[in-house]
Amino acid sequence: MPTASLWERTLTFFPQFLRALEEHCEPGATVTVIGASDGKFVLPLAKAGYDVIAVEQDPIALNGGEVLLPVSGIGYAPGLVERLEVANLRNQVRIVCSDFLEVAPPYVAADAVWTSCSWHYSANHRRPLSEFVRRMQQLVRPGGVFGAEFMMPVELRHQAIEHYTTPDRLTPFFGPPWNVLVTLQTNTFTEQAHVGQLQDHTHRMGLLIAHRLPN
Ligand SMILES: C[S@@+](CC[C@H](N)C(=O)[O-])C[C@H]1O[C@@H](n2cnc3c(N)ncnc32)[C@H](O)[C@@H]1O
């Protein structure tokens, strides 16, 4: 029986990224997902026929295990590996269990790169956000696509952490050979409780999708 991602119900701009992929990349292109977690985006990409490289540092997200959930409390959650096996998609996905900031870029190079709400994780604050963004850019072959959705600052403490960013602060990184295709941002909205955030909470999210011009 198909399993659901722990992140299934959180807001995403992923359909806009898929559209850019279809427009700029060949069917069967390789897409690297940074912060792949249990596969909310990896499974649909593999199902759509893309080869996926999934980079994730959390072994429970990859291999499954006990997690603390709102309402139901501690329970078992399947990880990416199990979810791919159940969906018969394991052969299309290469999993890299590592901190992206420690992975050598050529190892995970691809036609497109996507990340969803990974930048603001506190483990990433030890390095400038620009390093994360540049590393993602380096993975994308000429002609390919960069996509990132990210948390924007909401609380006062976020103002001091550059990893809660905005489309305006990111666009200067996307001079030639990049062409920004779309930026979006939400107003503040209420996200329902989920793993890691056991109460309903307030977010503001942004999106940037860019095309790397062919050589
Ligand atoms: C908010 S969660 C994922 C939710 C998202 N909606 C999804 O399913 O893709 C972000 C994930 O990014 C991972 N992550 C954050 N920084 C990372 C890094 N430097 N390297 C690898 N994974 C990272 C976290 O471990 C977490 O699983």
The ligand as a MOL file (V3000), in Angstrom:
LIG
                    3D

  0  0  0     0  0            999 V3000
M  V30 BEGIN CTAB
M  V30 COUNTS 27 29 0 0 0
M  V30 BEGIN ATOM
M  V30 1 C 11.4610 20.7040 6.0530 0
M  V30 2 S 12.2530 19.1950 5.7320 0 CHG=1
M  V30 3 C 11.6330 18.6400 4.2410 0
M  V30 4 C 10.2530 19.0330 3.9800 0
M  V30 5 C 9.9230 19.1030 2.5670 0
M  V30 6 N 8.6100 19.6090 2.4440 0
M  V30 7 C 10.2220 17.8090 1.8600 0
M  V30 8 O 9.6110 16.7740 2.1230 0
M  V30 9 O 11.1450 17.7990 1.0400 0 CHG=-1
M  V30 10 C 13.8630 19.6860 5.1930 0
M  V30 11 C 14.8440 18.5410 5.1380 0
M  V30 12 O 16.1000 19.0840 4.7330 0
M  V30 13 C 17.1130 18.3550 5.3780 0
M  V30 14 N 18.3240 19.1840 5.3590 0
M  V30 15 C 18.4760 20.4410 5.8520 0
M  V30 16 N 19.7400 20.8590 5.6540 0
M  V30 17 C 20.4000 19.8510 5.0340 0
M  V30 18 C 21.7390 19.6840 4.5960 0
M  V30 19 N 22.6710 20.6230 4.7740 0
M  V30 20 N 22.0840 18.5140 4.0000 0
M  V30 21 C 21.1610 17.5370 3.8260 0
M  V30 22 N 19.8760 17.6250 4.2390 0
M  V30 23 C 19.4960 18.7750 4.8380 0
M  V30 24 C 16.5610 18.1050 6.7800 0
M  V30 25 O 17.2130 17.0190 7.4060 0
M  V30 26 C 15.0930 17.8350 6.4650 0
M  V30 27 O 14.8520 16.4560 6.2880 0
M  V30 END ATOM
M  V30 BEGIN BOND
M  V30 1 1 1 2
M  V30 2 1 2 3
M  V30 3 1 2 10
M  V30 4 1 3 4
M  V30 5 1 4 5
M  V30 6 1 5 6
M  V30 7 1 5 7
M  V30 8 2 7 8
M  V30 9 1 7 9
M  V30 10 1 10 11
M  V30 11 1 11 12
M  V30 12 1 11 26
M  V30 13 1 12 13
M  V30 14 1 13 14
M  V30 15 1 13 24
M  V30 16 1 14 15
M  V30 17 1 14 23
M  V30 18 2 15 16
M  V30 19 1 16 17
M  V30 20 1 17 18
M  V30 21 2 17 23
M  V30 22 1 18 19
M  V30 23 2 18 20
M  V30 24 1 20 21
M  V30 25 2 21 22
M  V30 26 1 22 23
M  V30 27 1 24 25
M  V30 28 1 24 26
M  V30 29 1 26 27
M  V30 END BOND
M  V30 END CTAB
M  END
